[in-house]
Amino acid sequence: LHRSLKSSAVETKYSTSLSSTFSPSHAQLNMVESLSTKPRRHKVLAYVNGLHNPKPDFFVVGFSGSKGAKAERGIMGHTTDYSLRGALMSTVVVKGTHLPKRGEPHKYVLGVDGSERSKLAADRIRALAGDSDTIVLLHVYSSTT
């Protein structure tokens, strides 16, 4: 959505476009005004990191944002990069459009290296995955010394 839209127009657009995706009992729209001259990503991260009742388990962002995909496919948007670095909770980056339909099994790939962080990531994947989902543990090693 264009940044110059007033909050009421944005709220109307989201409520009509996302109403079929989320039921009111599962989602709420919070409108947060950014009055500073700093980029919006600063306000997004301050808001997300300030949530405490309850603290979010995940912060989900798209790989590229309102400016669209970058010319070079490996470069993510500024807000995504900033969020990955600064969010106090696990961040999920959504890239691409293919997802299994609701009720169909998902496949997760978890990079592991034996560290405490990879064990924590494994705990998170187990919490996300359903009984019919597949989790692939990926460890890359070198046989040369």
Salt bridges, closest charged atoms under 4 A:
ASP57 OD1 - ARG124 NH1 3.93
ASP81 OD1 - ARG85 NE 3.00
GLU116 OE2 - LYS119 NZ 3.42
ASP123 OD1 - ARG126 NH2 2.21
ASP133 OD1 - HIS106 ND1 3.77
